Amino acid sequence: MTSALELRPVEQGARQLAPDLARGVMLALIAVANSAIYLYGRPYGIRQHIVEDGLIDHVAAVLSMTFVDARAYPMFAALFGYGMVQIWDRRRDDGEGRRVLRRRSLWLLAFGAVHGTLLFSGDVLGTYGLAGLVICRLLRVRDRTLLVLAAVWLVPVALMSALVYSTPEGVTERSFFWSFAVGDPLTALALRPVEWVTTPLGMLGVGTAALVGVWAGRRRLLTEPGAVVRRAAVWGPITGVLGGLPVALAAAGVLTVREPVAMMALNAAHVVTGIAGGLGYAALVGLIAQRVGARRGPVVTALSACGQRSMTCYLLQSVVFVGLLAPYTLGFGGSLGSAATVAVALGTWAATVVAAELMRRAGARGPAETLLRRLTYRR
């Protein structure tokens, strides 16, 4: 009889390109989305976006909120659910796969708690850990049930998004994530655990995206893309743009929305369509990976290496952003506009891609991934 200890992590040579490439690309969007939260010292508008005057900053803000905001984390959540199915498929018969997934989810929750407390209270690792614990209970349900649950969950997603993000425009105080504007590091440290605990309320869309990711993982849609993936790659991003543009234009001052109910509706649509956009991004990368096949150039190889070390690169982003943007360090978050912050974010992401490629050439996994694997597989 096969020992439960024989369930091991997938070796790098056996990994599939599409999920790793998608994670590597996704981290660029995560960097852009997270870096904007660090801006402070100016009035806050829609979705806590700072109120700006410059044309370049307005353009950067519109592009970011249309293509990135509430679109990056659903993409990663779908990949998270997809990856859980890959682990589950290797040992679903004797129950060890479920135990491994439960341990992995609990440790992700612990990693998120440390990351959220010490560095970035908008952490997603804890939210994915919670989602993983729920998915562990749903791994044997039928496909139709998964999709129905994913659709039904959109109702609380829309309602909570309308309530959480529909804050007054032009206020001088944050409505959430208060620690990012606090100059005293000890006060910020005391606030971050509270913020981290409430972060999942603003990221409920993770549930729908992760369930769709589980459904897609059962069909190996990223590695064997067909008509469904092609349609998703087209209509997903289009839906995301159509749903994100109104809020982006309102944040930039181009569109004026005075009625609170209308603003709540726009915020709800912004987040719900963001899930479709994130799923579409993942489908698009899956098609690109299929086209690339075994003909991987240096760019695809480096991006894939970043995706294989996505947790390490994600945590490194927080280290850089705290060092550069936080008010109790260099404090550039109090003066940089959206355009410059996007440049900082993409530069940081590019640096992590280079670091991941150097680790790949050295035959080293990311330190965060190594620790998580040891804790999860106990070997």
N, C-alpha and C positions, 0 to 999 in steps of 0.2 A: 504493500500500500504506500502511496506517495506521502511523504512527510509534509506537514503544513509549512515547515521551514523552507521548503523548496520554492515557495512563491517569492520571487526576487524582482528587483527593479529591471526594467527593460534596458539592455545594454545599448550604448550609443550607436553601434553599428546597425542595430535592428530597429531603430526609431523611424517613424514615418515623417516625411518632410512637411506635409501640409500643416499639422498642428504646431510644430516647432516654428515654422516660418510665420504662421499667423500670430503666435505669441511674440515673436521678435518684432514684427511690424506693429502689433498692438501696443507695445510698450512706448512707442513714440507718441501715440494718442494719449496714453495714460500720463506721460510726462507733461504734455501740453495742458491736459485737464487739471492735474494736481498743482502745477506751478501757479496757475491763476488764483488759487485759494490763498496763496502767500501774500498777495498784494493788499496793502493796507494804507491808512493815513489819508484817505480820500472818502467822499461819500459813496455809499453802496446803493446799487440799483437792483434791477431784476436778477433773481437767482444769485444775489450777493456779488454781482459783478461790479467792479469799481466804475464810477462815472468818469468818463474821459472826454477830452476835447479834440485831440489831434486826429486827422484823417487816417493816417497810417494805423493808429491804435484802434480806431473804429473798424477799419477793414479787418484787422487781425482778430478783433473781438467777434465780428460777425462770422468770419470763417471758422473760428474756434467753436463758437456756440452752435453753428449749423452742422459741422462735420464731426465734432469731437465730444462736446458736452453731452452727457447722458448717452453717449454712443460707444465709448471705449469700454466701460466696465461690462455692459451686456455681451460684448464680443468675447471678453475674457471669461465671463461666466459660462457662455456656451462651450468654449474650449475646455473649461473645467469639467462640465458635465460629460463632454465627449471623452475626456481622459479617464473619468471614473468608470465608464463602460469598458474601456480597454483593460483596466485592472480587473474588473469584475469578470470579464470574459475568460480570463486566464485560469480562474479557480472558482467558478460559481457553484460547483457540485458539493464540495465538502464544507462550505461556509467560511473558509479561510479568506476568500476574497472580500466578503462582507466585513469580517473583523479587521482586515487590513485597511479598508476604506474608512471604517469608523475610527480607527486609530489615527489615520492620516488627517481626517477632518478635525478631530480633537486637537491634534498638534498644530494644525493650521490656525485653529482658534487661539491657541496659546501663543503662537508666533505673532498673530495679529494683535493680541493684547500687549505684548512687549513693544511691537512696532508702534502701535497707536499711543501708548503711554510715553515712550521715550522720544519719538520723532514726529509721527504724522497721524493725527487723530482721525483723518479721513480714510484710514486704512481699509483695504478690501479683503485682506487675507482672513480676518475674523468673520466677515460676512460670507465668504466662500466656505469657511469651515462650518458655519451654521447650515448653509445650503447643502453641504455634503452630508451632514447628519440626517437631514430630511430625505435626501436622495437615497441614502442607505435603506430607508424603509420602503422605497418605491421601485427598487431595481427589478422586482418580479411582476410589476403591474403591466397591463397590456398597453400597447402603443396608443390606442384610442384614449385610454384613461390619462396617460401622460399629457397628451395634447389638450384634452379637455381641462385638466388642472392648470396647464400653462395659460390657457385662454381665460379661465375664470379668475386666475390670480391677477389679471390685468385690471380688474375692477378696483381692488385695494391699492394697486400701484397708481392708478389714475387719481383716486381720491386723496391719497397721502401726498402725492406730488403737488396737487392743487393746493393743499393746505400748507405744506412745509415751505414751498418756494415762492408763494405769493405774498412776499413781504413788501412794505411800502418802498417807493423809489426815492432816492436821495437822502436816506437816513445816514447819520454819522456813526451809528453803532451797529455792530453785526447782530444778526438774528440767530446765528449759530456759528460754530467754529471760532469762538471768541479768542482762543489762545493764540491765533495767528496774528492778532493785533496787539498782543500784550508784550511790553518791553521787559518785564521781569521774568527771567527763566524759571524761577521757582513757582510763580503764579501760573505760568503757562503749563508747567509740569502738573500742577494740581488740577487744571481744567481739562487736560487732554483725556484722562480716563472717562470723565463724564461725556465728553464729546464722542469718544470712540464707542461707548455703549449705545448712544443714540444714532450713530451713523447708519446702521442698517435701515432705519426708518426712511431715510432718503435714498436708499438703494434697493427698494423692494423688487425692482425689475430684474434683479439677479435671479429670483426664483423662476420666472417665466423663461428667461434665456437659458438657465441651466437645465431645465426640463426639456426644452427643445434640443439642447446639446446632447442629452441622454438619448433622445429619440434619434437624432442624427448619428450618434455613435453606434447604435444598434445596426444601422444600415451602412456604416462606414462611408458616409456621404462625402467627407473631406478627402479621403484617399481613393474613393471610387465615385467621383461626381457624375451626376447624370442631369436629366432635365430639371429636376427639382432644384438642384444647386444652381444651375444656369439661370433659372427664373429668379431665385433668391438673390443672386449676384447682381441682377439688374434692378428688380423692384424693391429690394431691401434698402439700398442706398438712396434711391429716389424717394421712397417713403420717409426716410430719415431727414432728407433735405427739406421736403415739403413741410414736415412737422416741426423742424428746427428753425427754419428761416424766420417765421413771425416773431418768435421770442428773441432771436438774435437781432432783428431790426429794431425791436422795442428796446432792447438793452443799449443799442447804439444811438437811440434817440431819433431814428428815421421813422419809426412807426409809433404813434401815440395811442396808448390804450388806457382809458380813464376808468372804465367800469371794472370793479374788483372781480365780478363774476367772469367777465371776459378774460381777464388776466389769469384767473384760476384755470379756465378752460384751455388757454394757450399753454400753460405750464403742464397740465395733464397731457395734452397732445404732444408736447415736446418730449416728455419722458417715454410715453408709450411708443411713439414712432421711433424714438431712439433705440428701443429694443430691436425693432425691425431693421434699423440701420446697422446696428452692431452685428446682427445675424447675417446681413447682406455682406458686410466686410469680410466675415469669416468665410462665406461662400466664395467670394471673389478671390481670396487668397488660395482657397482650395483649387480653384480652376487654374490659377497661376502655377501652383505646385505641380498640377497634372501636366501642364504644358512644359514646365522645366524638366520634369522627370529626373533622369540620372545626369543630365547635363548642367550640373550646378557650377556656376561661376563663383568668383570670390565674394561677391556681394550677397548672393543667396546663401552661401556657406556661412558667412559671418552672421547674417540675420537668423539663420537656423541655430547657430551656436548661442546666440542671445536668447532665442526662444527656449532652448534646452536649459538655460540658466536664468529663466525669467524671474524667479523669486529673488535671486541674488541681485540682478540688475534693477529690479523694482525697489529693493531696499537701498541700493546705492543711490538711486535718484533722490530718495528722501534725505540721505546724508548730505548730498550736494545742495539741495534746495534749502535745508535748514542752515547750512553754512553760509549761503549767499543771500538768502531772502529774508530770513526771520529777523524781527526787530531787535533781538538780543544777541545777534551775531553781526554780520556785515550790514544787514538792514537794507539791502537793495530793494526789497519788496515795498518799501515806502516811497520809492522814487521811480522805479521802472514802470513803463506802460505795457499794454498788452503785447505790442509788437516785439519789444525787446525781451519780454518774458517768454514769448514763444521761441525766440531765438535761443535763449538760455536753456529752455526745455529740450529743444531739438539737439542742441550741442551736447547737453548732458546725456541724452539718449544715445547719440553717436559715439560718445566716449565709452558708454557701457557696451555697445556693440563691439568696439575695438577690444575692450577688456575681455569680453566673452570669447572672441576669436583667439586671443592670445592664450586663454585658458584651454581652448580646444586644441590648439597646436601643442600645448604642453601636456595634453592628455589628462587635464584636471577638470573635475566637475565644479560647479559653483559651490561655495561653502555652505550656503543656506540649503541648497538641494541635498548636499551630502548629509547634513545634520538631519533634515527631515526624513531622508531615506533610512538612516540608521535608527531613528526613533520609530519609524513606521514598520519596518521589516524586522527590527530587533536582531540584525545580523550584520 
